[in-house]
């Protein structure tokens, strides 16, 4: 998910922190506007001749999150004005290929793509007839450690699951992920918060030594954002403690955070994006130093102008693509993704998405099953529709044998027809406690086998009143 550039010796951090710099006021709206304009121009220069940003491994696709934060639509980014190669279309084509992301993908591949597809104006659940990035991520749910996505030792995967699943709403702005799933992920993030108020990339839950270890600036920003996009208010104790950790790392004379790898743009960018996502102003209160500096001041000081690129280290003499993405996204006020801006290209819609199933083409759907007794099952269901839509009955039937992870659905009653579902996984309707279904965050209603399910729909089934 994240690549750290060249490591910096602690001595370099100390030398930079002690450099005498004049105090200055916080960055003005005009300075931020100039930074955004120049930063966007630099990121546009990174576009390949074929219109691409993404490629093998970690690449420049994070540019889409920065573009959106800065108010630039990905469809408006073209090589030499060739709209047929606009960045959004090329990225969508890449995500739609069967060979993407690799033969051995990780959950973070799908989370990264979800965040950037959303920012580019591509519905991540409806990239193509066969590509549903929300369902792809659901496949990494850990049945033995509910709330984690991917191996729990790689805590990064769970934080970015929260960012991707909770931060990318439907095209109408509805939260598509059921609250029970959001709560489950949130509980794991809270359980991994270190004693100093921050977080690190590795799992800390249940490990007193790791919980007592020093936290990481970058991951603290990401985890804060993950909690806030999951609905946690910025007045929550865990967010307040995270703020305190970041404040303790603030360097008075430049506004930078004293990161593990030294003062750098990427760490600062992730921290500021975390503050942005939580609605915390990174230029006032706790983040305005005694010498009149803020983290935004530091980021703007890292930018080459008029070129617009950001350097990674203060001592660097040329810009870094990755630092430029992190720097611009933060200065522009973005978290880790943003609602796509309305394009300026004539006729280009704000969103693009697959509108229906392709009959006979294999696809995936995201499904949660909540039995009302504390057992939450999460899975990606593989099925091959026979029409432009399918039904809840067909999805549940498919889930009994083609779900990842397995065991999401073990039995459905009735097993055929179009009627009301009376029992699921051996739990039968009882009085007012019945099986209900929500599609893409809609209000829960009686679950019937005939309930219509469309391409990319996120399905939540629960038992209760």
Secondary structure, DSSP 4 states (H G I P E B T S, - for coil): -----S---HHHHHHHHHS-----PPPPHHHHHHHHHHHHHHHHHT--TTS----SSS-GGGHHHHHHHTT--GGG--GGG-GGG-HHHHHHHHHHSTT-S-TT--HHHHHHHHHHHHHHTB-TT-SSSS--HHHHHHTTB-TTSTT-BS-TTBHHHHHHHHHHHHH---TTS---S-HHHHHHHHHHHHHT--TTS-B-SB--TT-HHHHTS--BHHHHHHHHHHHHHTT--TTSHHHHHHHHHHHHTB-TTT--B--TT-S-HHHHHHHHHHHHHTT--TTSGGGS-TTS--HHHHHHHTB-TTT--B-SSTT-SS-BHHHHHHHHHHHTT--S--PPPPP-STT--S-B---S--TT-EEEEEEEEE-SSS-EEEEEEEEE-SSSSEEHHHHHHHHTTSEESTTS---EESSSSSSB--EETTEE-BTTBEEEEEETTPPPEE-BTT-EE-TT-EEEEEEE-
